[in-house]
Amino acid sequence: MRNAMIGRRQLLAGGMGLALASGLAPMARAAGTPIRMVWWGNEERARRTTEAIRGFEAASDDAVSVGTEYMGWDDYWTRLATQVAGGNAPDLIQMDYRYLFEYAGRGTLLPLDEYLGNELKISDFGQANLKSCSVDGKLYGANVGVNAFGMLVDKAAWDEAGIEAPGFGTTWEEFAEKCAAFKDGTPRRRFYATADTSGQGNSFEVWLAQRGKGLYTEAGGIGYDADDAGEWFDYWAKLREARGCVPADVQAQFKNSLETSPITLGTAATDYAFSNQFVGYQEVNKASLDMAALPVLPDGAPGHYLKPSQMFVVSAKSKAPEAAVSLANFLVRDPRGALILGLDRGVPASPEIREALLPELGEAQKKSVSYISALGDLAGDLPPPPPKGAGEIYSIQLKISQEVAFGMVNPAEGGRKLVEESVSSLTR
């Protein structure tokens, strides 16, 4: 068992550092029950997760050994789908809420209800958190934390431009005005008020919710029409024309990673991310960042909602489900594992873990927790679950947003294409 133990210094040194940089953590060599775990994320997430897993191996009475693998978001879902289809699914899988219903509906995930109170001791998470990880009344996931989408704001850059930074309660109209004024006020070249988030489904979802609509209906259809989508693309087209957001060629550099985001690359003073990503963004940004809600619609409905940041699910094909569930519990509920993960995947759902974590939080971590608390009435109900096939729609929206940004289609045509291609994706 000692051969499987990898300490903090070893993890960051030599070959281990090279292995993490390549996106693949090394396979554990310990004897005992072998299981595999896979997740998406950056190197810091890999470091924390691997350290916690080694702690689990050391504490395991059953001599469990854990093989690990991680990669970026863009590659993750393709790789996972291939492994599941090939009958080679990892035992423990990091899952996003938008894909939970799709994978559970295929029968590829193991219901966890029978493990509650035994290997899985998460009753103190509360019914809301348990429900958010359930499908058709069955529990499939262990919630790693509470999460919400929002804006990343470099207030110093806004102050430098002589414009008050957007914050809680800023309207969409006010936001556009601020962004246009920012370009005239900033002394920096090729530096803009905001990233272009027209291709992000999470931002579009906030916009729709404020208008009483959503990405999807309860029946699993598209929850908006071409006019809604066209209006969304038009808002950003006008902001782009006013030089209030980054131009198309700059936004195209974003590859769904912290390192390639406009705020990190120094081309925007505002960007968009989930609260669990805030600490990671702060670590790769020299400027001090803050987090605020997206703009609001006057007299509109709440646009934000609290969601399970991620969850750990178990493959229905796992040959060692008890070991996989025990590892999930160690990571989300046992202080020995959960405190190592910290806030990387969201604010812990367990009050006891949050209480134990507070004294250890740095300034950026406290800001992440404060953002969740500050949402208040701006956070509404969890929306209907994404239907099967919804994963592809995020790529469709990104593609069409780029077509609009580069002038290949106008906003109205982009709205029609988004609806048509999204409906086609869901009906295949």
Long-range contacts (C-beta under 8 A, 24 or more apart in sequence): 1-30, 1-31, 1-32, 1-57, 1-58, 1-63, 3-29, 3-30, 4-28, 4-29, 4-30, 4-54, 4-57, 4-58, 4-65, 5-54, 5-57, 5-58, 6-50, 6-51, 6-54, 7-54, 8-51, 11-47, 11-50, 11-51, 12-47, 20-46, 20-47, 20-50, 23-70, 23-71, 23-72, 23-75, 24-69, 24-70, 24-71, 25-50, 25-68, 25-69, 25-70, 26-68, 27-67, 27-68, 28-53, 28-57, 28-65, 28-66, 28-67, 28-68, 29-65, 30-57, 30-63, 30-65, 31-63, 31-65, 32-60, 32-62, 32-63, 32-64, 32-65, 33-62, 33-63, 33-64, 33-65, 33-320, 33-323, 34-64, 34-65, 34-66, 34-67, 34-320, 35-64, 35-65, 35-66, 35-67, 35-90, 35-91, 35-92, 35-318, 35-320, 35-323, 35-324, 35-327, 36-66, 36-67, 36-68, 36-69, 36-90, 36-91, 36-92, 37-66, 37-67, 37-68, 37-69, 37-90, 37-91, 37-92, 37-93, 37-94, 37-324, 37-327, 38-68, 38-69, 38-70, 38-76, 38-79, 38-80, 38-83, 38-90, 38-92, 38-93, 38-94, 39-70, 39-93, 39-94, 39-310, 40-70, 40-71, 40-72, 40-73, 40-76, 40-94, 41-70, 41-72, 41-94, 41-344, 42-72, 42-257, 42-258, 42-259, 42-280, 44-280, 44-283, 44-344, 45-70, 45-280, 45-344, 45-345, 46-70, 48-340, 48-341, 48-342, 48-344, 49-331, 49-341, 51-340, 52-330, 52-331, 52-336, 52-337, 52-338, 52-340, 52-341, 53-327, 53-331, 55-330, 55-336, 55-337, 55-340, 56-326, 56-327, 56-330, 56-331, 56-336, 56-337, 59-330, 59-336, 60-323, 60-326, 62-323, 64-320, 64-323, 64-326, 64-327, 66-327, 72-255, 72-256, 72-257, 73-256, 73-257, 74-255, 74-256, 77-391, 84-108, 84-315, 87-317, 89-315, 89-317, 89-318, 90-315, 91-314, 91-315, 91-318, 91-319, 91-320, 91-321, 91-323, 91-324, 92-312, 92-313, 92-314, 92-315, 92-318, 92-324, 92-327, 92-328, 93-312, 93-313, 93-314, 93-315, 94-144, 94-310, 94-311, 94-312, 95-141, 95-310, 95-311, 95-312, 95-313, 96-310, 97-132, 97-307, 97-308, 97-311, 97-385, 97-386, 98-385, 98-386, 98-390, 98-391, 98-394, 99-386, 99-391, 100-133, 100-135, 100-140, 100-141, 100-311, 100-313, 100-385, 101-135, 101-385, 101-386, 101-387, 101-388, 102-386, 102-387, 102-388, 102-389, 102-390, 102-391, 103-313, 104-135, 104-136, 104-138, 104-140, 105-135, 105-388, 106-388, 107-316, 108-315, 108-316, 108-317, 109-140, 109-313, 109-314, 109-315, 109-316, 110-140, 110-313, 110-314, 110-315, 110-316, 110-318, 110-321, 111-138, 111-139, 111-140, 112-139, 112-140, 112-141, 112-142, 112-314, 112-325, 113-138, 113-139, 115-322, 115-325, 119-322, 119-325, 119-326, 119-329, 120-325, 120-328, 120-329, 120-333, 121-329, 121-333, 122-329, 122-332, 122-333, 122-349, 122-350, 124-350, 124-351, 124-352, 125-349, 125-350, 126-349, 129-308, 129-349, 132-307, 132-308, 132-382, 133-308, 133-311, 135-385, 140-311, 140-313, 141-308, 141-311, 141-312, 141-313, 142-311, 142-312, 142-313, 142-328, 142-329, 142-331, 142-332, 142-333, 143-308, 143-309, 143-311, 143-332, 143-349, 144-308, 144-309, 144-310, 144-311, 144-312, 144-331, 144-332, 144-341, 144-345, 144-346, 144-348, 144-349, 145-276, 145-308, 145-309, 145-310, 145-343, 145-345, 145-346, 145-347, 145-348, 145-349, 146-306, 146-307, 146-308, 146-309, 146-346, 146-347, 146-348, 146-349, 146-372, 147-274, 147-275, 147-276, 147-306, 147-307, 147-308, 147-309, 147-310, 147-345, 147-346, 147-347, 147-372, 148-274, 148-275, 148-304, 148-305, 148-306, 148-307, 148-371, 148-372, 148-375, 148-379, 149-202, 149-203, 149-205, 149-206, 149-272, 149-273, 149-274, 149-275, 149-294, 149-304, 150-272, 150-273, 150-274, 150-275, 150-291, 150-292, 150-293, 150-294, 150-304, 150-371, 151-270, 151-271, 151-272, 151-291, 151-292, 151-293, 151-294, 152-263, 152-270, 152-271, 152-272, 152-273, 152-278, 152-281, 152-289, 152-290, 152-291, 153-269, 153-270, 153-289, 153-290, 153-291, 153-292, 154-263, 154-269, 154-270, 154-285, 154-287, 154-288, 154-289, 155-288, 155-290, 156-287, 156-288, 157-186, 157-188, 157-191, 157-269, 157-287, 158-182, 158-193, 158-269, 160-185, 160-186, 160-187, 160-188, 161-185, 161-186, 161-187, 161-193, 161-269, 163-193, 165-269, 165-270, 165-290, 165-292, 166-270, 166-292, 166-295, 167-292, 168-292, 168-293, 168-374, 168-378, 169-293, 169-296, 170-292, 170-295, 170-296, 171-295, 171-296, 171-297, 171-298, 172-207, 172-235, 172-295, 172-296, 172-297, 174-295, 175-295, 176-235, 176-238, 176-239, 176-242, 176-244, 179-239, 179-242, 179-244, 179-245, 179-270, 180-239, 180-242, 180-243, 180-244, 182-244, 182-269, 183-242, 183-243, 183-244, 186-269, 190-250, 190-267, 191-266, 191-267, 191-268, 191-269, 192-243, 192-244, 192-245, 192-246, 192-247, 192-250, 192-262, 192-267, 192-268, 192-269, 193-244, 193-245, 193-268, 193-269, 193-270, 194-239, 194-244, 194-245, 194-246, 194-268, 194-269, 194-270, 194-271, 195-245, 195-246, 195-251, 195-254, 195-261, 195-262, 195-263, 195-267, 195-268, 195-270, 195-271, 195-272, 196-236, 196-239, 196-240, 196-245, 196-246, 196-248, 196-251, 196-401, 196-405, 197-236, 197-272, 198-232, 198-233, 198-235, 198-236, 198-401, 198-404, 198-405, 199-251, 199-397, 199-398, 199-399, 199-400, 199-401, 199-402, 200-272, 200-397, 200-398, 201-393, 201-394, 201-397, 202-272, 202-274, 203-272, 203-294, 204-229, 204-232, 204-397, 205-303, 205-383, 206-294, 206-303, 206-304, 207-232, 207-294, 207-303, 209-301, 209-302, 209-303, 209-304, 209-305, 209-380, 209-383, 210-296, 210-297, 210-300, 210-301, 210-302, 210-303, 211-297, 211-300, 211-301, 212-300, 212-301, 214-383, 214-384, 215-383, 215-386, 215-390, 215-393, 216-383, 216-384, 216-385, 216-386, 216-387, 216-390, 217-384, 218-384, 220-384, 220-387, 220-388, 220-426, 221-387, 221-423, 221-426, 222-419, 222-422, 222-423, 222-426, 223-384, 224-419, 225-419, 226-412, 226-415, 226-416, 226-418, 226-419, 227-415, 228-415, 229-414, 229-415, 229-416, 229-418, 229-419, 230-411, 230-412, 230-413, 230-414, 230-415, 230-416, 231-411, 231-415, 232-415, 233-400, 233-401, 233-404, 233-411, 233-412, 233-414, 233-415, 233-418, 234-411, 234-412, 236-401, 236-404, 236-405, 237-404, 237-405, 237-410, 237-411, 240-405, 247-405, 248-402, 248-405, 248-406, 251-402, 251-405, 252-402, 252-405, 258-284, 259-284, 263-289, 274-309, 274-346, 275-309, 275-346, 275-347, 275-368, 275-371, 275-372, 276-309, 276-310, 276-343, 276-344, 276-345, 276-346, 276-347, 276-368, 278-364, 278-367, 278-368, 278-371, 279-342, 279-343, 279-344, 279-362, 279-364, 279-365, 279-368, 280-344, 282-364, 282-367, 283-364, 289-364, 289-367, 290-367, 291-367, 291-368, 291-371, 292-371, 293-374, 293-375, 293-378, 296-378, 301-380, 302-377, 302-378, 302-379, 302-380, 303-378, 303-380, 304-375, 304-378, 304-379, 304-380, 305-379, 305-380, 305-381, 305-382, 305-383, 306-372, 306-375, 306-379, 306-382, 307-382, 308-346, 308-349, 309-345, 309-346, 309-347, 310-345, 310-346, 343-368, 343-369, 347-372, 387-426, 388-426, 389-425, 389-426, 389-428, 390-425, 390-426, 392-425, 393-422, 393-425, 393-426, 396-421, 396-422, 396-425, 397-422
